[in-house]
Amino acid sequence: MQETQQERLIILDTETTGIDPKAGHRIVEIGCVEMIDRRLTGRNYHAYLNPQMVMEQEVIDVHGLTNDFLADKPLFHQVANEFIEFIRGAELVIHNAKFDVGFMDHEFAMVNRGLPMTNDICTITDTLKVSRDEFGSPKTLDYLARFYRVDKLVDRTYHGALIDAQLLAFVYIEMTRRQNTLNLQHGDGSEGDTSGIRRVEANRSPLPVLMAQPEELRAHEERLDIVDNKGCTPIWRSTAEEVVPE
């Protein structure tokens, strides 16, 4: 996730009618926030969309968007061009990018106007994969927000796309903060030159481990059961070693 000076990042999230676009599920909300040089610019892209289908109550309970609320909202093809122009040329930062990009590409294809796929428009950083590398197993956005102590910065009564994009932006800043403080310019680069290396104290205090509360574990398992019952194996249960300690 190395970031160059003045690189434009778009932190993105979507809300959908379900978990599988191949089963006819659609995007109902897109939320994007812009970041340049590790700073939020205040520029956002946000759209609610009419999915042209009736959502189940369990989905509505997650994001809070009702069928009545979405009935008069634009269709995806009506916002496709302005959405593409907002993200074009940027690096997209998405948590579980496979899910969101899969839905975006499905929507682009349904427009049937020769629109490009997401990878043709942007580069993509998946913070879910980054969390697996950093922590040894994939972590949810909620877990990362608590770990980096940014969970109180955004009101997440519902999991709205723009709300989650804003939270992911704060997580990303903390997750990549050390890249801004590393100094690799000391020394002449010759073998044995360690003038630019800072050694960690051997007797340093252990890193704190934040454990989930019992009620959080129960809520997490209930949500995974819903996903499982829909016929899609949750990645959080893919292996015994990769169960997320929510």
N, C-alpha and C positions, 0 to 999 in steps of 0.2 A: 504494500500500500504506500510506496514511496510517492511523495507529492512534490512536484516542481513549483518554483516560485510563480505565482499568479495563475496557477492551474485552476480551471473552473470545475468545481464539483457540484453535482446535483444529488442531494440526498432525497431518495424517492421511496414511497410506499403506496400500496393500493389496498382497497377493500373490495371484496368480491361477493358473489352470490353463493359461492361454494368453493371447493378445493380443486376441481378438475375442469379446465376449459373444454376438454374433449367430451365431457358429459353435458356440455351446453351452458356451463356457468360463465358469467360475464363480470366485468369490472363495473363497480358502482361508484367508486371514488378514487381519484388520483390526487396525491399530495406531494409536492416537491418544494424543497428549499434550496436556495443557491448559496454556495460558499466559495469565496475566492481568497487565496492566500491564508487559509485556515480561519477565515472570518466570515460569519454570516452577513450577507449583503442586505438582507431585508426583502429581496426579490423572491417571491413564491409563485408557484403555479398550483391552482387548486380547482378541481371540477368534480361535481356530482353528476352521475350519468344514469339515464333510464336504461335498465338492463333488458327491458321488454320481456320480462318473465316475473313470476310471483316467487318471492323468497320465502323460505321456511322460517318459522319463528326462532329456531335455535340460532340461525345466522343473524337475524335481526338483533337478537340479544347480545351478540358480540359487538357489532359496530353501531347499533342504535339507529340505523337508517331504515325507515319503514317503506313499504310498497307505496303508500299514499304520498310520502314525501318525495319519492323519486319519480312519480308518475309524470310530472311536468318538466323534468330535467332533460337536457339535450341527449341525443344518441351519440355513441362514440365517434361515428364518422363525421359528426358535426364539429367536433373539437380536435380531431386527429391532427390536422395540419398545424394548429397553434401549439399543441402539445409537442409535436416533433420539433418545431422550431425552438421551443424552450430548452429541450434537452440536447439538441444537435451539437455534436463536437465536444460535449462535456464528458467527464468521468462520472458514471452513475455509481452511487454508494447505496447498496440495498442490503437489508438483512433477509437472508434466504432468497437470493436473487433468482434462483431457478424457478421459484413459484411466481414471482412478479413478472419476470421476463417472459415466462411461458404464457401468462395471460395477455401481456402486451403484444407479443407476436401473434397470438390468436386473434386479437382484436384488429391488428394491422391487416392480417390476411383476410378477415371478414369484410373489411372495407372494399376490397376488390378493386383498388385503384392503383395497383402496382407500388404500394407503399413499401419502404425498406423495413427490414427486421431491425430489432434493437441493436444487435451487434454491428450493424452497418451504420448506425447513427452515433453510437457512443462506445466507450470502453466501460467495463463493469468491474466493480470491486464488491465482493460478497463478504460482509462482515460476519456472517454465520461461519464461513470457512476460516476466516481470520480468528474467530473465537475458538474454533477447534484447534488451530495451531497454537494459540496462546495458552489455552487452558487444558488441552488434552481431550476435550470433548466439546461438541457444539453447545452453545449457550443461547438461551432466548434473549430477546431484547429486554424483557423485564429483568432478567438476571444481570445482564450487563449494566443496565441503568442503576441497579442497586449496588453492584460491585464498584462502579465508578462514582457512586453517590450523586447522580444527576436525576434520580427518579422523582424528586420533588419539584423539579423545574418546570414540569408540564403536567397539567391536569388530564389524566387519562381515565376518566369515568367510563368512556367508551374508547374502543380502539380505532379512532378515526385515522385516515391516511395522512392528513396534514399534521395531525398531532403526533403520530408515530414517527413521521419524517423529522419533525423538530426534535423529538427525543433522540432519534438515531444520530442526528447532527451533533448533539452534546456528547453522546457516547463516542462517536468517531473522533471528536477533538481530544477526548481523554485517552482513547485507545491509541492514538498516534502521537500523543504529546512528546514522548521520548525522542521521536524522530527530529523534533525541533531543537532538542537540547544536545544531541550527539554532536561532537566536534571531531571530525575525521581529518582535519587539515594539519594537525601537528606532526612534526617529524618530517623526514625526507622520503619516507616510504621504503627505505632500505631494510633488508632482513635484519631482525633483531632490534629495530627501532621501536621502542614501546613508550615514547614520550607522550603519545596521544591516547594512551590507555589508562583508564581509571579502574583500579582494582576494587572489588567488593570486599568489605571486611568479612573475614571468616567467622567472626563471632557476632554477626549481625542478628537482629531479632527476626524470628520467622514471620513470613507474610501472614496476615490475618485470613482466616477462612470464614466466609459468611454462609451459614447454613440456613436452609429453608425452614419455615415454620410448618408444623403439622397441617394447618389449614391450607397453606399454600401448596403443599404436596398433594393434598386431596383434590383441590381445585385443578391442579395440573393434570392429574390422572383422569379426572372427569372429562376434561377437554380432549385428552388423547383418546379416550374411549369413543367420543363422538366422531373423531377423525377415523378411527379404526372401523367403526360401524359403517362408515361411508365407503369402505372398501379400499382405503389408501393406508398403507402401513406408515405410521409416523416415524420420521427419521430419528426422533428422540428415543425410539425403542428398537432401532435397527440392530444394535448389539448390546449385550449386557454391560460392556465397558463404556458405552456412550449414552447412558441414561443421564439426562440433565438433572442435576440436583436442585430442582426448583424450590 
